[in-house]
């Protein structure tokens, strides 16, 4: 009786582990893949003469985040978080004011 219970619990744990592995699978993120999907675009930028950074564009949400490298602390610092690009560009028309 005890042996059957242990075998049943091991089988149940294996089934739960397999279900967890299949349900937890996420869609991979692709950045600038030729012929594939693109979720993000990362662009190296020069903030000023002494500072470099990176612009990250989230294609799905149409947001721009800019990150710069702090030369003193040698750490990445968020310069601008989540700027909404759809408000910067008009859909289907030329820029106004020129």
One Martini backbone bead per residue (centre of mass of N, CA, C, O) as a GRO file, in nm:
protein
   98
    1UNK     BB    1   0.059   0.062  -0.022
    2UNK     BB    2   0.303   0.257   0.014
    3UNK     BB    3   0.427   0.211  -0.268
    4UNK     BB    4   0.180   0.316  -0.435
    5UNK     BB    5   0.183   0.604  -0.319
    6UNK     BB    6   0.466   0.687  -0.410
    7UNK     BB    7   0.423   0.637  -0.714
    8UNK     BB    8   0.184   0.831  -0.744
    9UNK     BB    9   0.337   1.090  -0.652
   10UNK     BB   10   0.555   1.082  -0.869
   11UNK     BB   11   0.361   1.094  -1.112
   12UNK     BB   12   0.226   1.359  -1.033
   13UNK     BB   13   0.483   1.534  -1.033
   14UNK     BB   14   0.556   1.484  -1.331
   15UNK     BB   15   0.294   1.598  -1.451
   16UNK     BB   16   0.317   1.883  -1.325
   17UNK     BB   17   0.592   1.954  -1.449
   18UNK     BB   18   0.505   1.927  -1.745
   19UNK     BB   19   0.276   2.138  -1.734
   20UNK     BB   20   0.455   2.375  -1.647
   21UNK     BB   21   0.650   2.375  -1.890
   22UNK     BB   22   0.425   2.421  -2.113
   23UNK     BB   23   0.282   2.683  -1.980
   24UNK     BB   24   0.563   2.865  -1.940
   25UNK     BB   25   0.591   2.928  -2.224
   26UNK     BB   26   0.745   3.179  -2.411
   27UNK     BB   27   0.786   3.435  -2.613
   28UNK     BB   28   1.025   3.538  -2.797
   29UNK     BB   29   1.264   3.789  -2.832
   30UNK     BB   30   1.314   4.016  -3.106
   31UNK     BB   31   1.603   4.187  -3.253
   32UNK     BB   32   1.653   4.257  -3.563
   33UNK     BB   33   1.523   4.041  -3.757
   34UNK     BB   34   1.561   3.876  -4.041
   35UNK     BB   35   1.239   3.780  -4.130
   36UNK     BB   36   1.123   3.861  -3.854
   37UNK     BB   37   1.041   3.952  -3.558
   38UNK     BB   38   0.978   4.278  -3.393
   39UNK     BB   39   0.991   4.435  -3.068
   40UNK     BB   40   1.284   4.565  -3.080
   41UNK     BB   41   1.491   4.864  -3.091
   42UNK     BB   42   1.846   4.916  -3.097
   43UNK     BB   43   2.027   5.232  -3.046
   44UNK     BB   44   2.309   5.391  -3.084
   45UNK     BB   45   2.417   5.689  -2.901
   46UNK     BB   46   2.507   6.040  -2.890
   47UNK     BB   47   2.456   6.268  -2.650
   48UNK     BB   48   2.757   6.366  -2.642
   49UNK     BB   49   3.089   6.395  -2.651
   50UNK     BB   50   3.109   6.222  -2.348
   51UNK     BB   51   2.833   6.056  -2.427
   52UNK     BB   52   2.671   5.750  -2.420
   53UNK     BB   53   2.403   5.542  -2.568
   54UNK     BB   54   2.050   5.418  -2.571
   55UNK     BB   55   1.789   5.325  -2.786
   56UNK     BB   56   1.454   5.204  -2.708
   57UNK     BB   57   1.210   5.038  -2.910
   58UNK     BB   58   0.868   4.975  -2.872
   59UNK     BB   59   0.662   4.860  -3.106
   60UNK     BB   60   0.390   4.781  -2.969
   61UNK     BB   61   0.381   5.065  -2.780
   62UNK     BB   62   0.534   5.310  -2.896
   63UNK     BB   63   0.822   5.334  -2.731
   64UNK     BB   64   1.077   5.540  -2.573
   65UNK     BB   65   1.408   5.461  -2.448
   66UNK     BB   66   1.669   5.628  -2.268
   67UNK     BB   67   2.021   5.549  -2.231
   68UNK     BB   68   2.294   5.629  -2.017
   69UNK     BB   69   2.637   5.679  -1.942
   70UNK     BB   70   2.794   5.709  -1.645
   71UNK     BB   71   3.120   5.800  -1.605
   72UNK     BB   72   3.164   5.788  -1.295
   73UNK     BB   73   2.988   5.510  -1.221
   74UNK     BB   74   2.943   5.309  -1.465
   75UNK     BB   75   2.625   5.353  -1.526
   76UNK     BB   76   2.308   5.303  -1.610
   77UNK     BB   77   2.080   5.567  -1.721
   78UNK     BB   78   1.771   5.690  -1.724
   79UNK     BB   79   1.664   5.950  -1.934
   80UNK     BB   80   1.407   5.820  -2.091
   81UNK     BB   81   1.069   5.708  -2.022
   82UNK     BB   82   0.828   5.618  -2.239
   83UNK     BB   83   0.797   5.763  -2.505
   84UNK     BB   84   0.539   5.863  -2.708
   85UNK     BB   85   0.540   5.826  -3.056
   86UNK     BB   86   0.246   5.886  -3.158
   87UNK     BB   87   0.271   6.199  -3.072
   88UNK     BB   88   0.516   6.266  -3.281
   89UNK     BB   89   0.345   6.117  -3.501
   90UNK     BB   90   0.166   6.125  -3.781
   91UNK     BB   91  -0.097   5.968  -3.932
   92UNK     BB   92  -0.090   5.993  -4.275
   93UNK     BB   93   0.112   6.252  -4.263
   94UNK     BB   94   0.251   6.545  -4.263
   95UNK     BB   95   0.426   6.765  -4.124
   96UNK     BB   96   0.384   7.039  -3.934
   97UNK     BB   97   0.523   7.371  -3.975
   98UNK     BB   98   0.673   7.373  -4.296
   0.00000   0.00000   0.00000
